């Protein structure tokens, strides 16, 4: 997703809180940004009773610790690529808030298709299918 948008990606950026953020992304025409990625397990394989509950629970784990201590400036990517079509349809239909802004919730398919949505002002150029 990030490489496809022309970003240089540097993994595991240590920050002042002692945590590491998954990626710093750079591109000549935009400001540097920090990205934390979470990959929720589909509801079939966990206690969550729906796809929406699964992404909210997973995002809450990130936001209530690491991202809260950082104090802002990190975009949360919620990668739902492991969700099947019906689970993704539930998420896409409801477009739930994940408790952090800015955030991008998306699903990538093996054939290269991307779908998703954002909450807040995401400072990263994303493909048109993620809006």
C-alpha positions as CSV (number, residue, x, y, z in Angstrom):
1,X,0.0,0.0,0.0
2,X,2.7,2.5,1.0
3,X,5.2,1.4,-1.6
4,X,2.5,1.7,-4.3
5,X,2.0,5.3,-3.3
6,X,5.7,6.1,-3.8
7,X,6.7,6.2,-0.1
8,X,10.1,5.2,1.2
9,X,9.4,3.1,4.3
10,X,11.6,2.7,7.3
11,X,10.5,0.0,9.8
12,X,10.6,0.1,13.6
13,X,11.1,3.8,14.5
14,X,12.0,4.2,18.2
15,X,10.2,7.1,19.8
16,X,10.7,9.0,23.1
17,X,8.3,6.9,25.1
18,X,10.5,3.8,24.6
19,X,8.0,2.2,22.2
20,X,8.6,1.6,18.5
21,X,6.3,2.7,15.8
22,X,6.0,0.3,12.9
23,X,7.0,2.6,10.1
24,X,8.2,6.1,9.2
25,X,7.2,7.0,5.6
26,X,8.9,9.6,3.5
27,X,8.2,11.1,0.1
28,X,9.8,14.2,-1.4
29,X,6.5,16.0,-1.9
30,X,4.9,15.4,1.5
31,X,5.8,15.6,5.2
32,X,7.2,12.6,6.9
33,X,4.6,10.5,8.7
34,X,4.5,7.7,11.3
35,X,2.3,4.7,10.8
36,X,1.3,2.0,13.2
37,X,-0.3,-1.1,11.7
38,X,-2.7,-3.6,13.4
39,X,-4.0,-6.7,11.9
40,X,-7.2,-7.9,13.6
41,X,-7.9,-11.6,13.6
42,X,-11.2,-12.4,11.9
43,X,-14.2,-13.1,14.2
44,X,-14.3,-16.8,13.3
45,X,-11.0,-17.2,15.2
46,X,-11.6,-15.1,18.3
47,X,-14.2,-14.2,21.0
48,X,-15.5,-11.2,19.1
49,X,-19.1,-11.8,17.8
50,X,-18.7,-9.7,14.7
51,X,-16.2,-8.2,12.3
52,X,-16.9,-4.7,13.6
53,X,-16.3,-5.9,17.2
54,X,-13.0,-7.5,16.1
55,X,-11.6,-4.4,14.6
56,X,-12.7,-2.2,17.5
57,X,-11.1,-4.6,20.0
58,X,-7.9,-4.8,18.2
59,X,-7.6,-1.1,17.6
60,X,-8.4,-0.5,21.3
61,X,-5.4,-2.6,22.3
62,X,-3.1,-0.3,20.2
63,X,-4.8,3.0,21.2
64,X,-5.0,2.4,24.9
65,X,-1.3,1.8,25.3
66,X,1.3,2.6,22.8
67,X,-0.5,5.2,20.7
68,X,-1.9,6.9,23.8
69,X,1.5,7.2,25.4
70,X,2.9,8.7,22.2
71,X,0.5,11.5,22.4
72,X,-0.5,11.9,18.7
73,X,1.1,12.2,15.3
74,X,0.7,8.6,14.3
75,X,-1.7,7.2,11.7
76,X,-3.3,3.9,12.6
77,X,-3.7,1.4,9.7
78,X,-6.2,-1.4,10.5
79,X,-5.4,-4.1,8.0
80,X,-8.4,-6.4,7.5
81,X,-7.0,-8.4,4.6
82,X,-7.6,-11.7,6.5
83,X,-11.4,-11.1,6.7
84,X,-13.6,-12.9,4.2
85,X,-16.0,-11.2,1.9
86,X,-19.0,-11.2,4.2
87,X,-16.9,-10.0,7.2
88,X,-15.5,-7.2,5.1
89,X,-18.9,-6.3,3.8
90,X,-20.1,-5.8,7.4
91,X,-17.2,-3.5,8.1
92,X,-17.5,-1.5,4.8
93,X,-21.3,-1.1,5.3
94,X,-20.9,0.2,8.9
95,X,-17.5,2.0,8.6
96,X,-17.0,1.9,12.4
97,X,-14.8,4.3,14.2
98,X,-11.8,2.5,15.6
99,X,-11.1,5.0,18.5
100,X,-8.1,6.7,17.0
101,X,-7.7,9.5,14.5
102,X,-6.2,9.6,12.0
103,X,-6.9,6.0,10.9
104,X,-7.3,4.0,7.7
105,X,-9.2,0.8,7.7
106,X,-8.6,-1.3,4.6
107,X,-8.6,-4.7,3.0
108,X,-6.1,-5.8,0.3
109,X,-6.9,-8.7,-2.0
110,X,-4.3,-11.0,-3.6
111,X,-5.3,-9.6,-7.1
112,X,-4.2,-6.1,-5.9
113,X,-7.7,-4.6,-5.2
114,X,-7.9,-2.3,-2.2
115,X,-11.0,-1.1,-0.4
116,X,-11.3,0.9,2.7
117,X,-12.1,4.1,4.5
118,X,-10.5,6.7,6.7
119,X,-11.4,8.6,10.0
120,X,-9.9,11.9,10.7
121,X,-7.4,13.8,8.5
122,X,-5.0,11.1,7.3
123,X,-1.8,12.9,6.2
124,X,-0.9,10.1,3.8
125,X,-1.8,9.8,0.1
126,X,-3.9,6.7,-0.2
127,X,-5.3,5.0,-3.3
128,X,-8.6,6.3,-4.4
129,X,-10.5,3.2,-3.2
130,X,-9.7,4.1,0.4
131,X,-11.7,7.3,1.1
